[in-house]
Amino acid sequence: MNNHHKYIRQVQLPDFGQVAQDKLHQAKVLIVGAGGLGCPVLLYLAAAGVGHIAIADHDHVQLSNLQRQIIFGEPHIGMYKAQTAAQNVAILHPDIHITPIIERIDEYNAEKHIAAYDIVIETTDDTDTKYLLDNICKKLKKPLIYAAIHGYEGQVAVFHIPDANGVTASYSDLFPPNNHKNIPTCEQGGVLGTLTGIIGCMQATEAIKIITGIGNPLINKLLIYNCLQHTYYDTQILPQHYIPTSVKTQPDQVYADINFMDEIFALYSSTSIVADIREAHEQPAFTRYPTLSLPLSAINTNMNKLLPYNHIFVLCATGKRSMQNAIIMKNTFPQKNIYSIKSGIKGMMLQPA
């Protein structure tokens, strides 16, 4: 087979060429999870010509998987996902080396497997595994392409690659490891099969961009996609305790504490609001002042709820996510007074009532 002819359509792309194709052929990618996200990631990376791909999953194919895990069919029920996925894709693309890893990626084997690959793509719905991969990729300085699905929305981000300013963020910066046990899985919350295909293709695209050097990957950015509205929204992810240079000169316009909030609500209660950007599972609830729940995962479709208010206090668990989003809201509504609650709700809990 003439492999050059096989990949000719992408080789012809501007800024791609044979050099980028050769980079794909030499690349080694580890996909952790052979589910709704892992299946399209594997299919499209193999089709693009990524030369060495490992797919890790210890689970078996079930009937309820087939609605979204498109590598499998009813004859595969009961078989190991990783092995079956590798075999099926190898038939489609015999020039690609696909390695099944039929084991759970855990604290005992994660470093060994990750060290052997250039990029890790996490496609699991297990939060403990996400944190584990995040920690090991950070230690080994391996790019991590994250995704998650909830309801009709999906998220994609790229971690552990320095951005133009040399800043490197992680999954733990986006979701500090507290109360994460309550995040629903696909089994608990349901999932639209086509959404996993869309988000999985986004992950595969990010991998191709990182390997070849084309475009602008989602480095330190969280992209949120809503399939019902066909809307996109992205927000910057910053490391813990990082303050952008652009706001260091005027910190009072970004940060506020509980005492300042008390003063504003006493004077302007009718036009003041707390925008709680924590996810629904995060506790405790904030009841001190009128609050709008604007979870970060759905904030793009709810930003207009802020229109009636002139004084907006953005709240999260620790003050990091709220600071990032206060800046975004200020760019959207430059005429409004928008503040991030310093130290978040955890800091409030240390204050006297």
Secondary structure, DSSP 8 states (H G I E B T S, - for coil): --HHHHTHHHHTSTTTHHHHHHHHHH-EEEEE--STTHHHHHHHHHHHT-SEEEEE---B--GGGTTT-TT--GGGTTSBHHHHHHHHHHHH-TTSEEEEE-S---TTTHHHHHHT-SEEEE--S-HHHHHHHHHHHHHHT--EEEEEEEBTEEEEEEESS--TTS----HHHHS-SSSGGG---HHHH-B-HHHHHHHHHHHHHHHHHHHH--S---BTEEEEEETTTTEEEEEE---TT---HHHHT-GGGTEE-HHHHHHHHHHHGGGEEEEE-S-TT-SS---SS-EEE--GGGGGGTGGGGTT-SEEEEE-SSSHHHHHHHHHHHHH-TTSEEEEETTHHHHHTTS--
